[in-house]
Amino acid sequence: MASGGCSGGRCVAFYGTNTYAIDHKGRMSVPASLRRPGGRRQPIQAFFLVAGFEGCLALYAPEDWARVEERMRKLPMGGRKARAFTRAFLMDATQVSVDAQGRITIPPALMGRAGLGKEATLHGVGDHIEVWNPDRLAVVIQEAQANFEANAEEVLGEQDA
């Protein structure tokens, strides 16, 4: 049965957190579990890589990226904030192919934006994968954990029974 994050009855969901090496050419492994979310038969052969929030990068499967594009098409083009956000979000955005060894190449501009060096932490957050400098992620996670209960109350609020 299809639901909110599903397209054509298929949901793509990414979960888990692990750190991987980045080689001198900017290549990083994307583990099979993230290339075959939900046990899909064919692995994802290409992702869309864009700047994320709080200093990370965001890696989207094609079907999830299509939903992001659809939301962006609905932004008011006459709105200055919408145009500024679109420019910043799509700056350096690129499609990255998965090579025969299961690696993607992170372009230098995006490596710089995320402060990546010799390693990156991949953090699955449902509809996409965040790519973090491990030190930056540690700070963001510490803050999130310190405010977990308050954030849950504000974000989730009271749920109707």
C-alpha positions in Angstrom: 0.0 0.0 0.0 1.5 3.4 -1.0 1.8 6.1 1.6 3.2 9.6 2.0 6.8 8.9 1.1 6.0 6.3 -1.5 5.9 6.6 -5.3 4.1 4.0 -7.3 3.8 1.7 -4.3 7.6 1.8 -3.7 9.1 3.6 -0.7 12.8 4.4 -0.5 14.0 4.7 3.1 17.6 5.2 4.3 18.6 4.4 7.8 21.9 3.9 9.7 25.1 5.8 10.4 28.6 4.8 9.4 31.9 6.5 8.5 33.7 5.8 5.3 37.1 6.9 3.8 37.3 9.4 1.0 40.2 8.8 -1.4 42.5 11.5 -3.0 40.1 11.7 -6.0 37.1 12.5 -3.8 35.6 9.0 -4.1 33.6 7.5 -1.3 31.9 4.1 -0.9 28.2 3.9 -0.6 27.4 0.6 1.0 25.2 -1.9 -0.7 22.6 -1.5 2.1 22.2 2.1 1.0 22.2 1.4 -2.7 19.5 -1.3 -2.3 17.1 0.3 0.2 14.1 -1.8 1.1 15.6 -4.8 -0.6 15.1 -3.4 -4.1 16.2 -5.7 -6.9 18.3 -3.3 -8.8 20.8 -1.1 -6.9 20.6 2.7 -7.3 23.1 3.5 -10.1 23.0 7.3 -9.6 22.2 9.8 -6.9 21.6 13.5 -6.8 24.0 15.3 -4.5 23.3 18.8 -3.1 24.2 21.0 -0.2 22.2 20.0 2.9 21.5 21.8 6.1 23.7 22.5 9.1 26.8 22.0 6.9 26.2 18.6 5.4 25.5 17.3 1.9 22.3 15.5 0.9 22.3 12.4 -1.3 18.9 11.6 -2.9 17.8 8.5 -4.9 16.2 9.6 -8.2 12.6 9.0 -7.1 13.2 11.1 -3.9 14.9 13.8 -5.9 11.9 14.0 -8.2 9.7 14.8 -5.2 12.2 17.6 -4.1 12.1 19.0 -7.6 8.3 19.0 -7.5 8.3 20.9 -4.3 10.7 23.4 -5.7 8.5 23.9 -8.8 5.7 25.0 -6.4 7.8 27.8 -4.8 6.6 31.3 -5.7 9.1 32.5 -8.3 8.1 36.1 -7.5 9.3 35.6 -3.9 12.8 36.9 -3.2 13.3 34.3 -0.4 12.2 31.4 -2.6 14.6 32.5 -5.4 17.5 32.9 -2.9 16.8 29.5 -1.3 16.6 27.8 -4.8 19.9 29.4 -5.9 21.8 28.4 -2.7 20.2 24.9 -2.6 21.0 24.1 -6.2 24.4 25.7 -6.3 26.9 22.9 -7.0 24.1 20.3 -7.2 25.0 17.4 -9.4 24.1 13.9 -10.4 26.7 11.3 -9.2 27.0 7.9 -10.7 27.9 4.8 -8.7 31.0 3.1 -10.1 31.6 -0.7 -10.3 33.2 -0.6 -6.8 30.1 1.1 -5.3 31.7 4.5 -5.0 30.5 8.0 -5.9 32.8 11.0 -6.6 32.1 14.1 -4.5 33.0 17.2 -6.5 35.5 19.6 -4.9 33.0 22.4 -4.5 30.7 20.2 -2.5 33.7 18.7 -0.5 34.5 22.3 0.5 31.0 23.2 1.4 30.7 20.3 3.8 34.3 20.6 5.1 35.1 17.0 4.0 38.6 15.6 4.2 39.7 12.0 4.3 36.4 10.6 5.7 32.7 11.2 5.8 29.9 9.9 7.9 26.8 8.7 6.0 23.6 9.2 8.0 20.4 7.9 6.7 17.4 10.1 7.5 14.5 8.4 5.8 14.1 9.9 2.3 17.8 10.8 1.8 21.3 10.3 3.1 23.2 13.1 4.8 27.0 13.2 4.1 28.8 14.8 7.1 32.3 15.8 8.2 32.4 13.5 11.3 33.3 16.3 13.6 30.5 18.5 12.4 28.0 15.7 12.8 29.2 15.0 16.4 28.4 18.6 17.3 25.0 18.5 15.6 24.0 15.2 17.2 25.1 16.4 20.7 22.9 19.4 20.3 20.0 17.3 19.0 20.3 14.8 21.8 20.5 17.6 24.5 17.2 19.0 23.2 15.5 15.7 22.2 12.5 15.9 24.5 11.8 19.6 23.9 12.1 19.1 20.1 9.9 16.1 20.1 7.2 18.0 21.9 7.4 20.9 19.5 7.8 18.9 16.3 5.4 16.0 17.1 3.0 17.8 19.4 0.0 16.0 20.6 -1.1 13.2 18.4 -4.8 12.5 17.9 -5.8 9.0 18.9 
